[in-house]
Each structure stands twice: as structure tokens, then as C-alpha cells.
Amino acid sequence: MHKPAPSAAMKILLVRVSSLGDVVHNMPMVADILRHFPQAQIDWVVEEAYVGLVRENPGVRRIIPFALRRWRKSLLAPATRAEMASFYRELRSERYDYVFDTQGLLKTGAIMGMARLAPGGQKIGLANGSLGSGYEGASRIFHSSSVPLDPRTHAVTRGRLVAAHALGYTLEQAADFGLRPHAGEPRPDWLPSQSYAVFFHATARASKKWPEKNWLEIGRELMERGILVLVPWGSDAEKRDAAALVAALPNARLLPRLSMHDALLLVQGADLVIGVDTGLTHIAAACTRPTIELYCDSPRWKTEGDWSANIVNLGDRGAPPNVLEVKAAIAALLGERPRY
């Protein structure tokens, strides 16, 4: 495969539109590419809900919002058609040396297909999906080249390997997600100055949740340590669940609805994050904050945080972690609780 000259100011487009966790896990591609080709210009097509997260990565030059989830509700409306036409024009306003689709769906392949290439440019995608993924083989019709990977390749490593294969380098460093601390930024009113932990208790799939009684027991453990517990939410149902936890824990506080930027501030300042297999938990792990990931009904090998000793991964599909395991993980990350 043709390898660009390292001095070339390549233009590269990443197509990874969703979901939140998948967008997080795609981010190390940016640092990898820029480490080997510092002059590369990297753009990213992403669902509009996650634009705020990608904006936090300074290595991304331009973000092209994609709103298919919203457009589907009113495809024939003039306003929707105007937005779709605007997306098409923005997507085709550049000619790219490389376009990477690391999601492997027909819709992401179609976005790749619409993108314009510079002379000699290539469109690179996945030759196969991972075990249990929603990979759609028809997406390969839009590829110049398809990269085969072991079906058990970690979610972070998949995108990194695709870019490394196409651009001719090897992966020698740990994943860098590019999410830098916001040093010097004023502390928002809702963010306490005292030590705090975050409970990412909510997830779209009920089987991935951890029982409320377990969260309460861990909340009481943190109370014994003098640590405040902050409980965020993202929907009315999640807010009700969060409010129930807060009502039962004297050391817990219900947060307001947070933007993606606020969520990043939240995890970057946390002494501890405990969360189920969900995008916000993966953001905390990407920031290498002390994080305990709870896997209750999803395969741990796919997304577990394996790039930092600050991350403890517990449980697996069909084998949720118990309270004692989480308490042991807290002790490992924060030290044993003082006994008086």
C-alpha cells in the first residue's frame, strides 16, 4: 500500500458517527496519525449529539455534524432536506488523501462514498466486524481497501490498526485519547471543591445496569471515607433513578443536566468514577481518572480500559461484579479506609 511522505500535509477524514462509547474509543487514531504525520489535517464526521466531545480533541481540525437520527423523523420536511443538502456540501468541500470508516455500517460506508478524494486518495474500511458487532458487509463496496482484523480485537485497537495499516506505521505507544485537562477554567457552581466520586449508574439497556442496592452500599462506603457522591442523569427516567439514590444517601448530590463539556469537567475533577458499560464511563477511563468499570451484560474484552493502572475492570457478560469486588477496587485505587 502506498505510504505518504512524512512531510506531506495529508488531509484525512474519519467517519465514526456513533455511539458515544464508540466515538471515545476511536479518538486514539487522531494522536497516532499526528504522532507520525504532524502536519496532517484531520476532519471527523460524527452524530450531532457527540460534536461536543470531538471538539475537546485539539487534534481534530474540522467537525462535520451528521444528524440522521433526527432527520429520519422528518425526511420530507423542507428544513430537513436543506440540512441534508448542507451536510453533503460540507462533506464534499475538501478532497481527502485518506477517508477512514471504522464503524462498518452501510450508512457510514455511504458517507465515505460521498466524500471526495485527492488524486491517488484512498477510502479505507474494515474487512470484517468484531464478534457480536453490527458490522454490515455491504459497507465494503465503498472501500478502496478493506483491512481484516481478528474478530476479538479490542474496540480501541481496531481503529488504530486500520490507520496504522493504511499509513505504514506500527503501534508502539499506549492509546492517547487527546482529552486534555481544562487547566485554569473557572469551576462551575454545580462542581464541589471537596473530594467527590461519580456514579454513572444509567445505561440504555436494562440488563447492563447494576442493582440499586449495590450502588447504595458503595455510596455508604464512600461516605465512611468522607467522599461526596455526584449522580448525573440524561433522561427523565434516569433522573428518577438518580433522585432515588440521592434520597437514600446523605453524602450524595443530584447534578443538573450536563453538556458534554460539563461531563468532561466532571470526570476530570473526580477522585473516583464508578460506572456501568456506558459512554460516560469510557470517557472517564479515557481521561485515565481512577475508574471502576462494571460489566454486567456485555463482553469485557471489547471495551475494558487496559491502558492505565488507574482503571479497574470488573464483571463480564452474565457475571456482574459484586459489592465486595467493588470495595476491593476502591481500596486498590484510593487506599485502605482508615480505621479509628
C-alpha positions as CSV (number, residue, x, y, z in Angstrom):
1,M,0.0,0.0,0.0
2,H,1.2,3.5,-0.9
3,K,2.7,5.3,2.1
4,P,2.6,9.1,2.1
5,A,5.7,11.1,2.5
6,P,6.0,12.0,6.2
7,S,6.3,15.7,5.3
8,A,3.1,15.7,3.3
9,A,0.3,17.8,4.8
10,M,-2.3,15.0,4.3
11,K,-6.0,15.6,4.6
12,I,-7.7,12.8,6.4
13,L,-11.4,12.2,7.2
14,L,-12.6,10.0,10.0
15,V,-16.1,8.6,9.7
16,R,-17.3,7.4,13.1
17,V,-20.7,8.7,13.8
18,S,-21.9,6.9,16.9
19,S,-22.4,5.8,19.7
20,L,-20.8,7.8,22.5
21,G,-18.5,5.0,23.7
22,D,-17.5,4.1,20.1
23,V,-16.6,7.7,19.4
24,V,-14.5,7.8,22.5
25,H,-12.7,4.6,21.5
26,N,-12.0,6.0,18.0
27,M,-10.1,9.0,19.4
28,P,-6.6,7.5,19.7
29,M,-6.5,7.3,15.9
30,V,-6.0,11.1,15.9
31,A,-3.0,11.1,18.2
32,D,-1.4,8.1,16.4
33,I,-1.7,9.8,13.0
34,L,-0.4,13.1,14.2
35,R,2.5,11.4,16.0
36,H,3.7,10.0,12.7
37,F,2.5,12.8,10.4
38,P,2.4,16.1,12.5
39,Q,1.3,18.2,9.5
40,A,-1.8,16.0,8.8
41,Q,-5.1,17.8,8.8
42,I,-7.8,15.6,10.4
43,D,-11.6,16.1,10.0
44,W,-14.3,14.0,11.6
45,V,-17.9,13.1,10.7
46,V,-19.9,12.5,13.8
47,E,-23.5,12.5,15.0
48,E,-24.5,15.9,16.2
49,A,-25.0,14.7,19.8
50,Y,-21.3,13.9,20.1
51,V,-19.9,17.0,18.4
52,G,-19.1,18.5,21.8
53,L,-16.9,15.5,22.7
54,V,-14.9,15.5,19.5
55,R,-14.5,19.3,19.9
56,E,-12.5,18.5,23.0
57,N,-9.8,16.8,21.0
58,P,-7.4,19.5,19.8
59,G,-6.1,17.2,17.0
60,V,-9.3,17.4,15.1
61,R,-9.3,20.4,12.6
62,R,-12.9,20.3,11.4
63,I,-16.1,18.5,12.6
64,I,-18.9,17.7,10.2
65,P,-22.1,17.1,12.2
66,F,-24.3,14.3,11.0
67,A,-28.0,14.2,12.2
68,L,-29.5,11.1,10.7
69,R,-31.3,10.2,14.0
70,R,-33.1,13.5,13.8
71,W,-33.5,13.6,10.1
72,R,-35.3,10.3,10.0
73,K,-38.2,11.8,11.9
74,S,-39.0,14.3,9.1
75,L,-37.2,13.2,5.9
76,L,-39.6,15.1,3.6
77,A,-39.7,18.3,5.6
78,P,-38.0,21.2,3.7
79,A,-35.9,22.1,6.7
80,T,-34.6,18.6,6.9
81,R,-33.8,18.4,3.2
82,A,-32.0,21.7,3.5
83,E,-29.9,20.4,6.4
84,M,-29.0,17.2,4.4
85,A,-28.0,19.2,1.4
86,S,-25.8,21.4,3.6
87,F,-24.2,18.3,5.1
88,Y,-23.5,17.0,1.6
89,R,-21.9,20.3,0.5
90,E,-19.7,20.5,3.6
91,L,-18.6,16.8,3.3
92,R,-17.6,17.4,-0.3
93,S,-15.9,20.8,0.3
94,E,-12.5,19.1,0.7
95,R,-10.6,16.5,-1.2
96,Y,-9.0,13.9,1.1
97,D,-5.9,11.8,0.8
98,Y,-7.5,9.2,3.1
99,V,-11.0,8.5,4.3
100,F,-11.4,6.0,7.2
101,D,-14.7,4.3,8.1
102,T,-14.1,2.5,11.3
103,Q,-17.7,1.8,12.0
104,G,-18.5,-0.6,9.2
105,L,-22.2,0.2,8.6
106,L,-23.9,0.8,5.4
107,K,-24.7,4.4,6.4
108,T,-21.1,5.1,7.3
109,G,-19.9,3.5,4.1
110,A,-22.3,5.7,2.2
111,I,-20.8,8.8,3.9
112,M,-17.4,7.6,2.9
113,G,-18.7,7.1,-0.7
114,M,-19.9,10.7,-0.8
115,A,-16.5,12.1,0.3
116,R,-14.2,13.4,-2.4
117,L,-10.6,12.1,-2.8
118,A,-7.5,13.9,-3.8
119,P,-5.6,12.4,-6.7
120,G,-4.3,9.0,-5.5
121,G,-6.5,9.1,-2.4
122,Q,-7.9,6.0,-0.8
123,K,-11.0,5.0,1.2
124,I,-10.1,2.5,3.9
125,G,-12.5,0.5,6.0
126,L,-13.0,-2.8,7.9
127,A,-13.0,-6.1,6.1
128,N,-14.9,-7.7,8.9
129,G,-16.7,-6.9,12.2
130,S,-15.8,-7.9,15.7
131,L,-17.7,-10.7,17.5
132,G,-21.3,-9.6,18.2
133,S,-20.9,-6.3,16.4
134,G,-23.5,-4.7,14.0
135,Y,-21.0,-4.8,11.1
136,E,-22.6,-4.6,7.6
137,G,-20.6,-6.3,4.9
138,A,-22.2,-4.2,2.2
139,S,-20.2,-1.2,3.5
140,R,-17.2,-2.7,1.7
141,I,-18.5,-1.6,-1.7
142,F,-17.4,2.0,-0.8
143,H,-13.8,0.9,0.1
144,S,-10.6,1.3,-1.9
145,S,-9.1,-1.2,0.5
146,S,-10.6,-3.3,3.4
147,V,-8.4,-4.2,6.4
148,P,-9.1,-7.6,8.0
149,L,-8.7,-7.8,11.8
150,D,-9.1,-10.5,14.4
151,P,-12.8,-10.6,15.4
152,R,-11.7,-10.3,19.1
153,T,-9.7,-7.1,18.6
154,H,-10.3,-4.5,21.3
155,A,-12.6,-1.6,20.3
156,V,-9.8,1.0,20.7
157,T,-7.2,-1.1,18.9
158,R,-9.4,-1.7,15.8
159,G,-9.4,1.9,14.6
160,R,-5.7,2.3,15.5
161,L,-4.7,-0.8,13.5
162,V,-6.7,0.3,10.4
163,A,-4.9,3.7,10.3
164,A,-1.5,2.1,11.0
165,H,-2.0,-0.5,8.2
166,A,-3.0,2.2,5.7
167,L,-0.3,4.8,6.6
168,G,2.5,2.3,7.2
169,Y,3.4,2.6,10.8
170,T,3.3,0.3,13.8
171,L,1.6,0.9,17.2
172,E,4.2,1.3,19.8
173,Q,2.6,3.6,22.4
174,A,-0.4,3.3,24.7
175,A,-3.7,4.8,23.5
176,D,-3.8,8.6,23.7
177,F,-7.4,9.9,23.6
178,G,-6.4,13.5,23.3
179,L,-8.8,14.7,26.1
180,R,-6.7,17.3,27.9
181,P,-7.4,18.7,31.3
182,H,-9.1,22.2,31.3
183,A,-6.5,23.9,33.5
184,G,-7.4,27.3,34.7
185,E,-11.1,27.1,33.6
186,P,-13.5,28.5,36.2
187,R,-15.2,25.9,38.3
188,P,-18.9,25.7,37.6
189,D,-21.3,26.3,40.5
190,W,-22.5,22.7,40.5
191,L,-19.0,21.2,40.8
192,P,-17.9,20.9,44.5
193,S,-14.5,21.8,45.8
194,Q,-14.3,18.8,48.1
195,S,-13.4,15.3,47.1
196,Y,-16.0,13.6,45.1
197,A,-16.9,10.4,43.3
198,V,-19.2,10.0,40.3
199,F,-21.8,7.2,39.8
200,F,-22.5,6.6,36.2
201,H,-25.4,4.3,37.0
202,A,-27.6,4.7,33.9
203,T,-27.5,2.9,30.6
204,A,-29.9,2.4,27.8
205,R,-30.1,-1.4,28.2
206,A,-31.6,-2.6,31.5
207,S,-29.6,-5.8,31.6
208,K,-26.3,-3.7,31.7
209,K,-27.5,-1.9,34.9
210,W,-26.1,-2.7,38.4
211,P,-28.7,-3.2,41.2
212,E,-29.7,-0.1,43.2
213,K,-28.9,-1.8,46.5
214,N,-25.3,-2.3,45.4
215,W,-25.0,1.4,44.5
216,L,-26.3,2.3,47.9
217,E,-23.9,0.1,49.7
218,I,-21.0,1.6,47.7
219,G,-22.3,5.0,48.5
220,R,-22.2,4.3,52.2
221,E,-18.6,3.0,51.8
222,L,-17.7,6.3,50.2
223,M,-19.5,8.2,53.0
224,E,-17.2,6.5,55.5
225,R,-14.3,7.8,53.5
226,G,-15.7,11.4,53.6
227,I,-16.3,11.4,49.8
228,L,-19.2,13.1,48.3
229,V,-21.1,11.2,45.6
230,L,-22.3,13.1,42.5
231,V,-25.1,11.4,40.5
232,P,-25.7,12.6,36.9
233,W,-28.5,11.7,34.5
234,G,-29.5,12.2,30.9
235,S,-33.2,11.5,30.6
236,D,-36.4,11.8,32.8
237,A,-36.2,8.0,33.7
238,E,-32.5,8.3,34.6
239,K,-33.3,11.4,36.7
240,R,-35.9,9.4,38.7
241,D,-33.4,6.7,39.3
242,A,-30.7,9.2,40.2
243,A,-33.0,11.0,42.6
244,A,-33.9,7.7,44.4
245,L,-30.1,7.1,45.0
246,V,-29.6,10.6,46.3
247,A,-32.6,10.4,48.6
248,A,-31.2,7.3,50.3
249,L,-27.6,8.6,50.6
250,P,-26.8,11.6,52.9
251,N,-23.5,12.1,51.1
252,A,-25.0,12.2,47.5
253,R,-26.0,15.1,45.3
254,L,-28.1,15.2,42.2
255,L,-26.5,17.0,39.4
256,P,-28.2,19.2,36.8
257,R,-28.4,18.0,33.2
258,L,-24.8,18.3,31.8
259,S,-23.4,19.2,28.4
260,M,-20.7,17.0,27.0
261,H,-18.1,19.7,28.1
262,D,-19.6,19.6,31.6
263,A,-19.4,15.8,31.7
264,L,-15.7,16.1,30.8
265,L,-15.1,18.6,33.6
266,L,-16.9,16.3,36.0
267,V,-14.8,13.3,35.3
268,Q,-11.5,15.2,35.1
269,G,-12.0,16.5,38.6
270,A,-13.3,13.3,40.2
271,D,-11.3,11.3,42.8
272,L,-13.2,8.2,41.6
273,V,-15.6,7.2,38.9
274,I,-17.7,4.1,39.1
275,G,-19.9,3.3,36.2
276,V,-21.6,0.6,34.1
277,D,-20.6,-0.1,30.5
278,T,-21.6,3.2,29.0
279,G,-20.0,6.1,27.1
280,L,-19.6,8.4,30.1
281,T,-17.7,5.7,32.0
282,H,-15.5,5.2,29.0
283,I,-14.8,8.9,28.9
284,A,-13.5,8.7,32.5
285,A,-11.3,5.8,31.6
286,A,-10.0,7.7,28.5
287,C,-9.0,10.6,30.8
288,T,-7.2,7.9,33.0
289,R,-9.1,9.0,36.1
290,P,-9.4,6.4,38.9
291,T,-12.2,4.4,37.3
292,I,-14.1,1.2,38.1
293,E,-15.9,-0.2,35.1
294,L,-18.8,-2.5,35.9
295,Y,-19.6,-5.1,33.2
296,C,-23.0,-6.8,33.8
297,D,-24.2,-7.9,30.4
298,S,-21.6,-7.1,27.8
299,P,-18.3,-8.7,26.9
300,R,-15.5,-7.1,28.9
301,W,-12.8,-7.8,26.3
302,K,-14.3,-5.5,23.8
303,T,-14.0,-2.2,25.7
304,E,-12.3,-2.7,29.0
305,G,-9.8,0.1,29.9
306,D,-6.5,-1.6,29.6
307,W,-4.3,1.4,29.0
308,S,-3.9,2.7,32.6
309,A,-3.3,1.2,36.1
310,N,-6.0,3.7,37.2
311,I,-8.7,1.7,35.6
312,V,-10.2,-1.5,37.2
313,N,-12.5,-3.6,35.1
314,L,-14.9,-5.9,36.9
315,G,-17.5,-8.4,35.8
316,D,-18.4,-9.8,32.4
317,R,-21.4,-10.8,30.3
318,G,-23.6,-12.8,32.6
319,A,-21.3,-12.4,35.6
320,P,-21.9,-9.0,37.2
321,P,-19.4,-7.8,39.8
322,N,-20.4,-8.0,43.5
323,V,-20.1,-5.3,46.1
324,L,-17.1,-6.9,47.8
325,E,-15.2,-6.7,44.4
326,V,-16.0,-3.1,44.0
327,K,-15.0,-2.3,47.6
328,A,-11.7,-4.0,46.9
329,A,-11.2,-2.0,43.8
330,I,-11.9,1.2,45.7
331,A,-9.2,0.2,48.2
332,A,-6.8,-0.5,45.4
333,L,-7.3,2.9,43.8
334,L,-7.8,5.1,46.9
335,G,-6.0,3.1,49.6
336,E,-7.5,1.3,52.5
337,R,-10.1,3.1,54.5
338,P,-8.7,4.5,57.8
339,R,-9.9,2.7,60.9
340,Y,-10.5,4.7,64.0
